[in-house]
Amino acid sequence: MDIITDFEWFNDKGVIVAFDTQKYQQMPTMLFSRDFDYYYDEHKFAVVGVRWNYKGQPIVISNVWQEGTLPSPNMDKIIVTTSELGEYKTTIYNADSSVHKVVEMPYPIMPNLGRGPTRDEKPDTNKVYWCRKKINDYSMLIKLGYHDAWEERYFNPETGEIGGLFSNNSYGYY
């Protein structure tokens, strides 16, 4: 199996955030600077992209939502989230940048919706993470945002399937 190497995020001002597998396995979150996706001094959004190497060839995808874009744990797929006209779209790419699957966003399954979404609303944002099942064995989670509510669910980067809640504490309100 051929894998992705040198994965990184970049913005239109040349700031680069490299993905370090070893660090990410210890603390599964990426630290982006405050001005990485929004230039506060200029009051405008940055253009964010990702790039990686596959078989020595550089691959670039621009205009991504960095929080929803991440390589899969086995480094053979890239989950990419884009936003067009305020609507998020998540696509799974193969290492060679061909489209593997477009992810169908689910309806919420939170047990107590309270002031959250109705049962027929699709999420308006998402973030993807790795989740350690046991030493050197990782799966993925997706955090779906519904207005002021969220839920974390299992995510399969091979099939694009979004499963059940990660835990009883994996939903709430912002």
Secondary structure, DSSP 8 states (H G I E B T S, - for coil): ----EEEEEEETT--EEE--HHHHHHS------TTSSEETTTTEE--EEEEEEETTEEEEEES--GGG-EE-TTSSEEEEEEEETTEEEEEEEETTS-EEEE--------S--TTS--TT---SEEEEEEEEEETTEEEEEEEEEETTEEEEEEE-TTT--EEEESSTTSEEE-
